[in-house]
């Protein structure tokens, strides 16, 4: 590699741009011969490499030069001519190997070529007509097929040239050996004959059309490349390609045997012809890599970023439903018909009202008509309205008969499987259908409760004990005018019904303390599990807590309820508890900022949370106060009432300094320390927050501590008096007698 200045580069260009001299002019000394050109031996540009065409006279192919190169060309023209080939690059005779294609006289010229140039042989010096043939050297190196369309009709399309390792006899009786590579077997080569009108390109190096492609920028390193520097012979172990010019090569043809596929030809026309006969090599392509599908970018952070809002506002809920992942449309059992009206809500309400009048003795049975049958689009199930279960102002609930219940022998989901939306035990819990189910009609239409019920079970998992204490959603049909939510039917009534049962038997009293503590433990466990997963029920009251009397497993306690109550649910006690319903006001706290503060815009009563009554911000206090109200109903048989008991009562006080207590006093024969601790925690959670992680709500540690203390006492005193098993038996007998 050599670097030159601009002046040196221009001198080199001037040398190569000299007019081509004829043989006569060179003999007369008109132009310098090739030997007069001298270079530093290290410089050739990309355009001036061995691939640059150059014409030489016949004198340059004289005997002296041939002897220096140890290279002889034998010519035997029909056994009458002893003229030898004028090309240093050819080892075949013009008379023996090249067919006669015309009689026109041609000028003898010979030039240094690369495998892509054309070899020209012309007339002899004595004026005798010789055959002119242009031979492409790349075709000498390797046989190729020739396309007939290139040459046209008539005449031979190729000549067979054989390399012989032996000797040939000439007119001079001299044995001339054909140069071959060592240990190279004879080869057969097809030489294509170009058409008569073919004119080989002979542009000079400094032609304006070529300068743009060949001119190198100044001070650019130039790598020298000649014919002998190319790796023509793959089997040439001695690496004899040390010469820098073709005339000094000792075995040009052997060096020039190179595959067409390894070096591109200079002529695009011949390249097309050669490529048609020889198939292109198959290049191994890289194996396709499996590109993982881009994951769906989930929204980071909370959906609602406001630090103060109303969680039950329709705009807030709509934004959460629109941005939540997975989307509502992916829930199994969700049917979106918001582009149409169902228009049967008035008919169903009219029938339920007439049926209630008949049951109350105010109307005859014949006047109510036929029970309406409800069927929704995209569902084959028909629901026959039986009666009304709950008469809410905006969401009445009806008992319906399912036309396609699941078989009784259908296998349940695997109890050990984790709850995954739409799979395993989760799918079994939400797809197993009963003959009797509940149908809830909501106006205005919303899918919020359906979403929250599915979200609760997805976060709890099928194996969590609290999952059995929460109802589920089977189907949701969302229309423009109403929403129809299909729920499981819980036939055993509410805790308020159980309280009224015991109140009717006693003199103004409520249920036994041991039974009340059993239900309190179940409620504390369920609310604790919800809060630990960022879920808030939002409407805890005795009317929304149902009695749960599940079948006892036949292999657990011989199918009978054990006398000894266990906190882990063994002995059949895991099938006895409560079920929370009505999650229409439920809140997903993870959809809001961690420091959010809610405000209530609904009408409140004296039984509601003090924060909502007084218009102060709230979050977890709503559920904790609701749980305190349920415990109060269990113990006292009436709704809760609270009073402020802090030192700043009647004066302005901070939210943390405000404290509340029950208006009524606890009975002295109750476990006052346990109940007092429970009400203190539930009515004044801010004062207990210092014990929690991060000194903030929810009160998970506080609820767990109270629950475990109650469990320890109940295990030790479950058989006191009538006993917990006897009290539960009384409740079961009452529940079976309900219609």
C-alpha positions in Angstrom: 0.0 0.0 0.0 1.5 3.3 -1.1 0.4 6.9 -0.7 1.2 9.5 -3.3 0.9 13.3 -3.7 -1.3 14.9 -6.2 1.6 15.7 -8.5 2.8 12.0 -8.6 -0.8 10.9 -9.3 -1.1 13.2 -12.2 2.2 12.0 -13.7 1.0 8.4 -13.5 -2.3 9.4 -15.2 -0.3 11.1 -18.0 1.7 8.0 -18.6 -1.4 5.8 -19.0 -3.1 8.4 -21.2 -0.4 8.3 -23.9 -1.7 7.4 -27.4 -1.4 3.8 -28.3 1.6 3.1 -30.6 1.5 0.8 -33.5 4.1 -1.8 -34.1 5.9 0.3 -36.8 6.1 3.4 -34.6 7.5 1.5 -31.7 10.2 -0.2 -33.9 11.1 3.3 -35.1 11.4 4.6 -31.6 8.5 7.0 -32.0 7.1 5.9 -28.7 8.7 4.4 -25.6 8.3 0.7 -25.1 6.8 -1.0 -22.1 10.2 -1.3 -20.5 10.6 2.5 -20.6 7.7 2.9 -18.1 8.9 2.6 -14.6 6.9 2.8 -11.4 7.8 2.5 -7.8 6.4 -1.1 -8.0 3.9 -0.5 -5.2 1.3 1.7 -6.7 -1.8 0.9 -8.7 -5.2 2.4 -8.2 -8.4 0.6 -8.3 -9.0 1.7 -11.9 -5.3 1.1 -12.9 -5.0 -2.4 -11.6 -4.5 -5.5 -13.7 -8.0 -5.1 -15.0 -7.2 -2.0 -17.0 -7.0 -2.6 -20.8 -3.8 -1.8 -22.7 -2.7 -2.4 -26.3 0.8 -3.6 -27.1 2.5 -4.1 -30.4 3.6 -7.3 -31.9 7.1 -6.6 -31.0 6.3 -6.9 -27.4 5.4 -10.5 -28.1 8.8 -11.2 -29.6 11.0 -14.1 -28.9 13.1 -12.2 -26.4 10.2 -11.4 -24.1 8.8 -14.8 -24.4 12.1 -16.4 -23.5 12.3 -14.1 -20.4 8.8 -15.2 -19.3 9.5 -18.9 -20.2 6.2 -18.9 -22.1 5.8 -20.2 -25.7 2.7 -20.0 -27.9 2.5 -22.6 -30.6 0.5 -22.0 -33.8 -0.3 -24.6 -36.3 -2.6 -23.3 -39.0 -3.9 -26.2 -41.1 -0.3 -27.7 -41.0 0.8 -24.9 -43.3 1.5 -21.9 -41.1 4.1 -21.5 -38.4 2.8 -18.2 -37.1 2.6 -18.2 -33.4 0.0 -16.5 -31.2 0.6 -12.9 -30.7 -1.1 -12.9 -27.3 1.0 -13.5 -24.2 -2.2 -14.7 -22.4 -3.1 -17.5 -24.8 -1.6 -20.9 -25.2 -3.7 -21.9 -28.2 -3.0 -21.2 -31.9 -5.2 -19.0 -34.0 -5.3 -21.4 -36.9 -5.9 -24.6 -34.9 -8.3 -23.5 -32.3 -10.2 -20.5 -33.6 -12.8 -21.0 -36.4 -12.8 -18.7 -39.4 -15.7 -16.4 -39.1 -14.8 -13.7 -41.7 -12.3 -12.7 -44.3 -11.9 -9.0 -43.4 -8.5 -7.8 -42.7 -7.9 -6.8 -39.1 -5.2 -4.9 -37.5 -2.9 -7.0 -35.3 -3.2 -5.9 -31.7 -2.4 -7.5 -28.5 -3.0 -6.1 -25.0 -2.6 -7.1 -21.5 -5.9 -8.5 -20.3 -7.7 -9.8 -17.3 -10.1 -12.8 -17.4 -12.9 -10.5 -18.3 -11.3 -8.9 -21.4 -11.5 -10.1 -25.0 -8.5 -11.7 -26.8 -8.1 -10.3 -30.3 -6.1 -12.1 -33.0 -5.7 -10.4 -36.4 -3.8 -10.7 -39.6 -0.2 -11.8 -39.9 2.5 -9.4 -40.6 3.1 -10.8 -44.1 -0.3 -9.7 -45.2 -1.9 -13.1 -45.4 -5.5 -13.2 -44.4 -6.0 -14.7 -41.0 -9.1 -15.4 -39.0 -10.2 -12.8 -36.6 -11.7 -14.1 -33.4 -12.5 -12.4 -30.1 -12.2 -14.8 -27.3 -13.2 -14.0 -23.8 -10.5 -15.2 -21.4 -13.0 -16.0 -18.6 -14.5 -18.6 -20.9 -11.1 -20.2 -21.3 -10.9 -20.7 -17.6 -14.2 -22.6 -17.1 -16.7 -24.1 -19.5 -20.1 -22.4 -19.7 -23.2 -23.0 -21.7 -24.0 -20.4 -24.4 -27.4 -19.1 -25.0 -28.6 -19.5 -28.6 -30.3 -16.1 -28.6 -27.0 -14.4 -28.1 -25.3 -15.8 -31.2 -28.3 -16.1 -33.5 -28.6 -18.8 -36.1 -26.0 -20.5 -38.2 -22.4 -21.4 -37.5 -20.8 -23.3 -34.7 -21.6 -21.9 -31.3 -18.5 -23.1 -29.5 -15.1 -24.7 -30.1 -13.7 -27.5 -28.1 -10.2 -26.8 -26.8 -8.4 -29.5 -24.9 -5.4 -28.9 -22.7 -2.9 -31.6 -23.2 -0.2 -32.5 -20.8 1.8 -34.1 -23.5 3.6 -32.6 -26.4 2.6 -31.4 -29.9 4.5 -31.5 -33.1 4.9 -28.3 -35.1 6.3 -27.5 -38.6 9.6 -26.6 -36.9 9.6 -30.0 -35.2 9.9 -28.3 -31.9 8.1 -29.8 -28.9 6.2 -27.0 -27.2 4.7 -27.9 -23.8 1.4 -26.4 -22.9 1.6 -24.6 -19.5 -0.5 -26.3 -17.0 -0.8 -26.3 -13.2 1.1 -29.0 -11.4 -0.9 -32.3 -11.1 -3.7 -30.7 -13.1 -5.8 -33.1 -15.2 -6.7 -32.3 -18.8 -9.7 -30.0 -19.0 -12.3 -29.4 -21.8 -13.2 -25.8 -22.3 -16.0 -24.3 -24.5 -15.1 -21.0 -26.1 -18.0 -18.8 -27.1 -17.8 -17.1 -30.4 -19.3 -13.5 -30.2 -21.4 -12.2 -33.0 -19.9 -10.4 -36.0 -21.2 -7.0 -35.0 -19.7 -7.3 -31.5 -17.3 -4.4 -30.7 -15.3 -4.9 -27.5 -15.1 -1.9 -25.2 -11.7 -0.1 -25.3 -12.3 3.1 -23.4 -9.1 4.7 -22.1 -8.7 5.1 -18.5 -9.1 8.9 -18.5 -12.1 8.9 -20.7 -14.6 11.4 -19.2 -17.2 8.6 -18.9 -14.8 6.6 -16.8 -13.1 9.2 -14.7 -16.0 9.5 -12.3 -15.7 5.8 -11.5 -11.9 5.4 -11.4 -10.7 8.7 -10.0 -9.6 8.3 -6.4 -9.5 11.1 -3.9 -6.2 12.6 -3.0 -4.1 11.2 -0.3 -6.2 8.0 -0.3 -4.4 4.7 0.6 -4.3 2.6 -2.6 -4.0 -1.2 -2.3 -2.1 -2.8 -5.2 -4.0 -5.6 -6.9 -2.7 -7.4 -10.0 -3.7 -10.7 -11.7 -1.1 -12.5 -9.7 -2.2 -11.0 -6.5 -5.7 -12.5 -6.9 -6.1 -16.0 -5.6 -6.7 -17.7 -8.9 -5.3 -21.1 -8.1 -6.8 -22.7 -5.0 -4.5 -25.7 -5.3 -1.3 -23.7 -5.9 0.5 -24.6 -2.7 3.8 -23.0 -3.6 2.1 -19.5 -4.1 4.0 -18.6 -7.2 2.1 -15.4 -7.9 4.8 -13.0 -6.8 5.1 -11.1 -10.1 3.4 -7.7 -10.3 2.8 -7.6 -14.1 1.4 -10.3 -16.4 4.5 -10.5 -18.6 6.5 -11.9 -15.7 4.1 -14.6 -14.7 5.4 -18.1 -15.3 2.0 -19.9 -15.5 -0.7 -17.4 -16.5 -3.3 -19.9 -17.7 -3.0 -22.0 -14.6 -3.2 -18.9 -12.5 -6.2 -17.6 -14.5 -8.3 -20.7 -14.1 -10.9 -19.2 -11.8 -14.5 -19.9 -11.4 -17.0 -17.4 -12.9 -18.8 -17.3 -9.6 -15.7 -16.3 -7.6 -14.9 -13.1 -9.6 -17.4 -10.9 -11.4 -16.8 -10.5 -15.2 -16.1 -7.1 -16.6 -18.6 -7.4 -19.4 -22.3 -7.3 -18.3 -23.3 -8.9 -21.6 -21.0 -11.9 -21.2 -22.0 -12.2 -17.6 -25.6 -12.7 -18.5 -24.7 -15.3 -21.1 -22.5 -17.2 -18.6 -25.0 -17.0 -15.8 -27.7 -18.5 -18.0 -25.7 -21.7 -18.6 -24.3 -22.1 -15.0 -26.7 -22.0 -12.1 -25.9 -19.5 -9.5 -24.5 -20.9 -6.3 -26.9 -21.2 -3.4 -25.7 -19.0 -0.6 -26.6 -20.3 2.8 -29.1 -18.0 4.4 -29.2 -17.4 8.2 -31.8 -19.4 10.0 -34.9 -17.3 10.7 -34.9 -16.1 14.3 -38.1 -16.3 16.3 -39.0 -12.8 17.1 -41.2 -12.5 20.1 -44.3 -10.6 19.7 -44.2 -7.3 21.3 -45.8 -7.3 24.6 -48.7 -5.0 25.2 -47.6 -1.9 27.0 -49.6 -1.8 30.2 -50.3 1.6 31.7 -47.9 2.5 34.4 -49.0 4.0 37.6 -52.6 4.7 38.7 -55.3 5.2 36.1 -56.9 8.1 38.1 -54.3 10.5 39.2 -56.5 13.0 41.0 -55.8 13.2 44.7 -59.4 13.9 45.6 -62.4 12.5 43.8 -65.6 10.5 44.1 -64.9 6.8 43.4 -68.5 6.0 42.5 -68.7 8.9 40.0 -69.7 7.5 36.6 -67.0 9.4 34.7 -64.3 8.0 37.1 -65.6 4.4 36.6 -65.9 4.8 32.9 -62.3 5.9 32.7 -61.1 2.9 34.7 -63.1 0.4 32.6 -61.7 1.9 29.4 -58.1 1.8 30.5 -57.9 -1.3 32.7 -56.0 -4.4 31.7 -57.1 -7.0 30.8 -60.0 -5.2 29.1 -63.6 -5.9 30.0 -64.3 -7.6 26.7 -61.8 -10.4 27.6 -63.9 -11.5 30.6 -65.8 -14.8 30.0 -69.5 -14.3 30.4 -69.5 -10.6 29.4 -71.9 -9.7 26.5 -71.8 -6.2 25.2 -75.0 -5.0 23.6 -74.7 -1.3 24.2 -75.8 -0.4 20.7 -79.3 -1.7 21.3 -82.1 -1.7 23.9 -83.6 -4.7 25.6 -86.9 -3.0 26.3 -88.3 -5.7 28.6 -87.4 -4.2 32.0 -90.9 -2.6 32.5 -92.6 -6.0 31.7 -90.4 -7.8 34.3 -91.0 -5.2 37.0 -94.7 -5.2 36.4 -94.9 -9.0 36.8 -92.7 -9.0 40.0 -95.0 -6.3 41.5 -98.1 -8.3 40.7 -96.5 -11.5 42.1 -95.7 -9.7 45.4 -99.3 -8.6 45.7 -100.5 -12.2 45.3 -98.0 -13.4 47.9 -99.3 -10.7 50.3 -102.9 -11.7 49.7 -103.8 -8.5 47.9 -104.4 -10.1 44.5 -105.6 -13.4 43.0 -103.1 -15.7 41.3 -104.9 -15.7 38.0 -104.4 -12.0 37.5 -100.6 -12.1 37.3 -100.4 -13.8 34.0 -97.6 -16.0 32.6 -94.1 -15.8 34.1 -91.9 -13.9 31.6 -89.0 -15.7 30.1 -85.8 -13.8 29.6 -83.3 -14.7 26.8 -80.4 -12.7 25.7 -78.5 -12.5 22.4 -75.4 -14.7 22.1 -76.8 -17.1 24.8 -78.9 -20.2 24.5 -80.0 -20.0 28.2 -83.5 -19.0 29.1 -84.3 -17.5 32.4 -87.8 -17.8 33.8 -88.7 -15.2 36.4 -90.0 -16.8 39.6 -90.2 -14.1 42.1 -88.5 -11.0 43.5 -85.7 -11.5 46.1 -84.8 -7.9 46.8 -86.5 -4.7 45.9 -83.8 -2.1 45.5 -84.6 1.4 44.2 -82.3 1.0 41.1 -81.4 -2.7 41.1 -84.1 -5.2 42.0 -83.0 -8.9 42.2 -85.2 -11.7 40.9 -85.1 -15.5 41.4 -84.9 -17.1 38.0 -84.9 -20.7 36.7 -82.0 -21.6 34.4 -82.9 -23.8 31.4 -79.4 -25.2 31.0 -78.0 -26.0 34.5 -74.7 -27.9 34.8 -74.9 -31.6 35.3 -74.7 -32.6 39.0 -71.9 -35.0 38.4 -69.8 -32.4 36.6 -66.3 -32.3 38.1 -65.3 -29.2 40.0 -62.1 -27.4 39.3 -58.8 -28.5 40.9 -58.8 -27.1 44.4 -55.0 -26.7 44.3 -55.0 -24.6 41.1 -54.4 -20.9 41.3 -57.1 -18.6 40.1 -56.4 -17.4 36.6 -59.0 -15.4 34.7 -61.0 -17.9 32.6 -59.0 -21.0 33.6 -58.8 -23.9 36.0 -60.7 -23.5 39.3 -61.5 -19.9 38.5 -63.3 -20.9 35.4 -65.1 -23.8 37.2 -66.3 -21.4 39.9 -67.7 -19.0 37.3 -69.1 -21.5 34.8 -70.9 -24.0 36.9 -74.5 -23.3 36.7 -77.4 -24.2 39.0 -81.1 -24.7 38.3 -82.0 -21.6 40.4 -80.0 -18.4 40.0 -80.4 -14.7 40.8 -80.9 -12.0 38.1 -80.1 -8.4 39.0 -81.4 -5.6 36.8 -79.4 -2.3 37.1 -80.5 1.1 35.9 -78.7 3.1 34.7 -76.7 0.3 33.0 -73.2 -0.4 34.2 -70.8 -3.3 34.2 -68.9 -2.1 37.3 -70.2 -4.8 39.7 -69.4 -7.5 37.2 -65.9 -6.2 36.8 -65.3 -5.9 40.6 -66.6 -9.4 41.3 -64.3 -10.9 38.7 -61.4 -8.8 39.9 -61.9 -9.9 43.6 -61.7 -13.6 42.8 -58.8 -13.1 40.4 -56.7 -11.4 43.1 -57.8 -13.7 46.0 -57.3 -16.9 44.1 -59.5 -20.0 44.3 -57.7 -21.5 47.2 -58.0 -18.6 49.6 -60.6 -19.1 52.3 -61.9 -15.6 51.8 -62.9 -16.5 48.2 -65.7 -18.7 49.6 -67.1 -15.7 51.5 -67.6 -13.6 48.4 -70.3 -14.1 45.8 -69.3 -14.2 42.1 -70.7 -13.1 38.7 -71.8 -15.7 36.2 -72.9 -13.5 33.3 -73.3 -9.8 32.4 -75.5 -8.6 29.5 -74.9 -4.9 29.0 -77.6 -3.1 27.1 -78.2 0.6 26.4 -81.2 0.8 28.7 -80.3 -1.8 31.4 -77.8 -4.3 32.7 -78.7 -7.9 33.5 -76.2 -9.5 36.0 -76.6 -13.2 36.6 -75.5 -14.2 40.1 -75.5 -17.4 42.2 -78.6 -17.9 44.3 -77.9 -18.0 48.1 -81.1 -19.3 49.7 -80.2 -19.1 53.4 -81.0 -15.4 54.0 -79.0 -12.6 55.5 -77.4 -12.2 58.9 -80.1 -9.7 59.7 -82.6 -12.6 59.2 -80.6 -14.7 61.6 -80.6 -11.9 64.2 -84.3 -11.5 63.9 -84.7 -15.3 64.5 -83.0 -15.1 67.9 -84.7 -11.8 68.8 -88.1 -13.4 68.3 -87.2 -16.1 70.8 -85.6 -13.9 73.5 -86.8 -11.0 75.5 -85.3 -8.2 73.4 -82.0 -10.0 73.2 -79.9 -11.0 70.2 -77.9 -14.2 69.2 -75.5 -15.9 71.6 -72.1 -14.4 71.9 -70.2 -17.5 70.6 -72.3 -17.5 67.4 -71.8 -13.8 67.0 -68.0 -14.2 67.5 -68.0 -16.9 64.8 -69.5 -14.6 62.3 -67.2 -11.7 63.4 -64.1 -13.9 62.8 -65.4 -14.7 59.2 -66.0 -11.0 58.5 -62.6 -9.9 59.8 -60.8 -12.6 57.7 -62.7 -11.6 54.5 -62.3 -7.8 54.9 -58.6 -8.3 55.8 -58.0 -10.3 52.6 -59.8 -7.7 50.5 -57.8 -4.8 51.9 -54.5 -6.6 51.6 -55.2 -6.8 47.8 -56.2 -3.2 47.4 -60.0 -3.8 47.3 -62.7 -2.0 49.2 -66.2 -3.4 49.5 -67.8 0.1 49.9 -71.2 -1.0 51.3 -70.8 -3.3 54.2 -74.0 -3.8 56.2 -76.0 -6.7 57.7 -78.3 -6.7 54.7 -75.4 -7.4 52.3 -74.0 -10.3 54.4 -75.6 -13.7 53.6 -75.5 -16.9 55.6 -73.3 -19.5 54.1 -74.2 -23.2 54.7 -72.2 -25.1 52.2 -72.3 -28.9 51.9 -69.8 -30.6 54.2 -67.3 -32.9 52.5 -68.1 -36.6 53.2 -64.5 -37.3 54.1 -64.3 -34.4 56.6 -65.6 -35.3 60.1 -67.6 -38.2 58.6 -69.9 -35.7 56.9 -71.0 -34.2 60.2 -70.1 -30.9 61.9 -67.6 -31.4 64.7 -68.3 -30.3 68.2 -64.9 -28.6 68.4 -64.5 -25.5 66.4 -61.2 -25.0 64.7 -59.8 -21.8 63.3 -58.4 -23.6 60.3 -61.9 -24.8 59.2 -61.4 -28.5 59.9 -64.3 -30.6 61.2 -66.6 -29.2 58.6 -66.5 -25.6 60.0 -65.0 -24.3 56.8 -68.4 -24.8 55.2 -70.1 -22.5 57.7 -69.7 -18.8 57.5 -70.9 -15.7 55.6 -71.0 -14.5 51.9 -70.6 -10.9 51.0 -72.8 -9.6 48.2 -73.6 -6.3 46.4 -70.2 -4.9 45.3 -71.9 -2.1 43.3 -69.9 0.5 45.4 -66.7 -1.5 45.5 -63.4 0.4 44.8 -60.2 -0.8 43.3 -57.6 1.2 45.3 -54.8 0.3 42.9 -56.5 2.4 40.2 -56.0 5.5 42.3 -53.0 7.4 43.6 -51.6 6.1 46.9 -52.4 9.4 48.6 -55.9 9.7 47.2 -58.7 11.1 49.5 -62.3 10.3 48.5 -65.3 12.5 49.0 -69.0 11.3 49.2 -71.7 13.1 47.4 -74.6 10.8 48.5 -77.1 11.3 51.2 -75.9 9.8 54.6 -77.6 8.7 57.8 -76.6 8.4 61.4 -75.4 4.8 60.8 -72.9 5.8 58.2 -69.2 6.5 58.5 -68.4 9.8 60.4 -66.1 10.9 57.6 -68.9 10.7 55.0 -71.4 12.3 57.4 -69.1 15.2 58.2 -67.9 15.7 54.6 -64.2 14.8 55.5 -61.9 12.8 53.2 -62.0 9.0 53.6 -60.7 5.8 52.1 -60.5 2.5 54.2 -62.6 4.1 57.0 -65.8 3.3 55.0 -65.3 -0.5 55.2 -64.0 -0.4 58.8 -67.0 1.5 60.0 -69.4 -0.8 58.0 -67.8 -3.8 59.7 -68.3 -2.2 63.1 -72.0 -1.7 62.2 -72.4 -5.5 61.3 -70.8 -6.5 64.6 -73.1 -4.1 66.5 -76.2 -5.7 64.9 -74.9 -9.2 65.9 -74.5 -8.2 69.5 -77.3 -5.6 70.0 -79.8 -6.6 67.3 -80.0 -3.0 66.0 -78.1 -0.6 63.9 -75.0 1.2 65.2 -74.9 4.7 66.6 -71.7 6.5 67.6 -70.7 9.6 69.6 -67.5 11.6 69.7 -65.4 11.0 72.8 -62.2 13.0 72.2 -61.2 16.0 74.3 -62.0 18.4 71.5 -65.6 17.4 71.2 -67.7 20.4 70.3 -64.7 22.3 69.1 -62.6 22.1 65.9 -60.2 19.2 66.0 -58.0 17.5 63.5 -59.1 14.3 61.9 -56.4 12.3 63.7 -57.5 13.6 67.1 -61.2 12.7 66.7 -62.3 9.6 68.4 -65.7 7.8 68.5 -67.3 5.2 70.6 -70.6 3.2 70.7 -73.6 5.0 72.2 -74.5 1.8 74.1 -72.3 0.0 76.6 -71.2 -3.6 76.2 -72.8 -6.2 78.4 -70.6 -7.1 81.4 -70.9 -10.8 80.8 -69.5 -10.5 77.3 -65.8 -10.7 76.4 -65.6 -6.9 76.8 -61.8 -6.8 76.2 -62.1 -8.5 72.8 -65.2 -6.5 71.7 -63.8 -3.2 73.0 -60.5 -3.8 71.1 -62.5 -4.6 67.9 -64.7 -1.5 68.1 -61.8 0.8 69.0 -59.9 -0.4 65.9 -62.9 -0.1 63.5 -64.2 3.2 64.8 -60.9 5.0 65.2 -58.5 3.5 62.6 -56.4 6.6 62.3 -55.3 6.3 65.9 -54.2 2.7 65.2 -52.3 3.5 62.0 -49.0 3.9 63.8 -48.8 0.1 64.2 -49.2 -0.5 60.5 -46.6 -0.7 57.7 -45.7 2.8 56.7 -47.9 4.2 59.6 -50.9 4.4 57.3 -54.2 2.6 56.5 -55.4 -0.1 56.0 -55.2 -1.7 59.4 -54.2 -5.1 58.4 -52.1 -5.9 61.5 -54.8 -4.6 63.8 -57.5 -6.7 62.2 -55.3 -9.8 62.2 -54.5 -9.3 65.9 -58.2 -8.9 66.9 -59.2 -11.9 64.8 -56.5 -14.2 66.2 -57.5 -13.3 69.8 -61.1 -14.1 69.0 -60.1 -17.4 67.4 -58.2 -18.4 70.5 -61.1 -17.7 72.8 -63.6 -19.4 70.5 -61.5 -22.6 70.3 -61.4 -22.7 74.1 -65.1 -21.9 74.7 -67.0 -23.2 71.7 -68.8 -25.9 73.8 -69.9 -23.5 76.5 -73.6 -23.6 77.3 -75.6 -25.0 74.4 -72.4 -25.0 72.4 -71.6 -23.6 69.0 -72.6 -26.7 67.2 -76.0 -26.6 68.8 -76.5 -23.0 67.9 -75.5 -23.7 64.3 -77.9 -26.6 64.1 -80.7 -24.3 65.1 -79.8 -21.9 62.3 -79.6 -24.7 59.8 -83.0 -26.0 60.7 -84.4 -22.5 60.3 -82.8 -22.0 56.9 -84.2 -25.2 55.5 -87.7 -24.1 56.5 -87.4 -20.9 54.5 -89.1 -20.7 51.1 
